Amino acid sequence: STPLLYLCLLLVPCLLLLEEAHAAHHGGISLRSQHMALLHWKATLANPPLQMSSWEENTSPCNWTGIMCTAVRHGRRMPWVVTNISLPDAGIHGQLGELNFSALPFLAYLDLHNNNLHGKIPANISSLSSLSFLDLRFNHLKGKIPVELGGLQSLTRLGLSFNRLTGHIPASLGNLTILTDLLIHQTMVSGPIPEEIGRLVNLQTLQLSNSTLRGLIPKVIGNLTQLNALALFGNQLSGPIPQELGRLVRLQILQLNSNAFSGPIAISITNLTKMNTLFLYINQITGSIPLEQ
């Protein structure tokens, strides 16, 4: 029985290695593959910040600053996987494109706001199918908002404000139907507000301000009946203010100032009885302020 015991002891590490190799080929379920992806990203950063000093080869990523792990069911196993990366205000100088997202299939929360990320938002961020929170505000990201973001259908918050993003807002964002916060403020995006925005019926905050958006406010914005804040100020939007805004009865903040709207103020605005902030100045609005009858 002793030789058999030795054989078993020799086989166990081999089997564990085989299992880990197998897991690595199935969506990065192996914590080791996630560990390697994060260390590779750290290695590409210019002067990795102090918060990342715990990111070491010989420690588990579950013990690293800014990383959270959760045990998930995978067949008969309950492996630990990386679910959260939270490193706001960390002084990170680098590119998101150097992070292998396909190795992090269980990532649900990614907060990198107020860093020094540059380059483009990589299209393969769409491989994060579990992602519910993405905050990239206050960075130096440039290029277009990837169409592929529309594939992240678990997202509830998307923060892209204060970047150097250009091009149109992709219509594919209309697929993010459980989104509650869409923040694209102080960028260089242009073109129209896509009609598909009207499909985001769970939105509570919509910020598409201080950019170079043109054209009309789409009437389908009246579908967003959960909105309590709508900021479209500081663009080149024109035409009338649509009557459909009167359907947004939860609205508390409405900022339409610094555009080129024209025509009378819609009487339906008087339906917005919860509103406590209304900015309309620097437009070409005519007529008097409608009074509730």
Phi, psi and omega in degrees: 000333181297314177300325179295320178298315178299320179298317178298317180297325178288325184286328186304308179299326178296316179295320178297319178296318178298319180295318180294319177297318178298316181297321182297334179274357181241069172072026175068028179296336178289127178298331180298318181292327177290318176305313182293320180297318181290320178294323177298316180298315178303319183294338180272352184278145175281120181049072180310136187290165182303324181301337182265008182294338178280350180283091184234155182301321188266013177235155179286141177299338179293346178256006182275148174300132176085359181244137173234140178243158176220147174277129180239150178282130177218095187067235179265001183259161174231068184289153173277137180224155177284122180246336183229135165236114182230098181225058175288154174055034187260354182073033180283121175252109180174193183239139176295329183297345179274353179267122182281091184295330182294343176275359184235058190290347182256008181295122183250341189219121180226106181240106179235031184288152179060056173233198178239047176288137179228179185082195186268160167282117187290141180299330184284004171299341180293348178286351180276070189292344179267358188293125178248343184222122178225111180236108180242020183295158176058055173228198180236035181290143182226179182086188184277154170291120186296135175305328185296342176301334179295349177276351183273070192283001173266357184295133170250338179223131176229110182245111181238007186297159176057054172225182181252038184288144182231181179081186183275158170287121186292138178300335183298341178297341175296347177281348186273066195286350175257008179299133175253336181224121175237112189239101176232075185246145176056058174231193177241027178293151186223186178083191184276164167285120185294140178304330184297343176304329181297350178273352184272066192287353177261002181300135172251329177230126176233112180241108175233054193248165178049051176226209180232043178290143181235170174091195186272158165286121181295140182298334182294352176297339175294347177285344189273064191287354176269356185297133167244353175215125178231114181241111178238014186291160173070037176237200177237037180289149186218184180081188182283158170282119189292142176305329185299342176299336179294348178277350184272066192289348176271355188297129175251330182233124176229113183239104181243006186295162177059053172226200179232039178294151180221169179089182184283160173284128184299133178300333183296343177303332182291349175287343189274070189285347178270354188289132176239354178223120178225118177242122180230001190292165184056049170231181179247042183286137182246168177083183184263167176289124182293136178256141180294134183281000000 
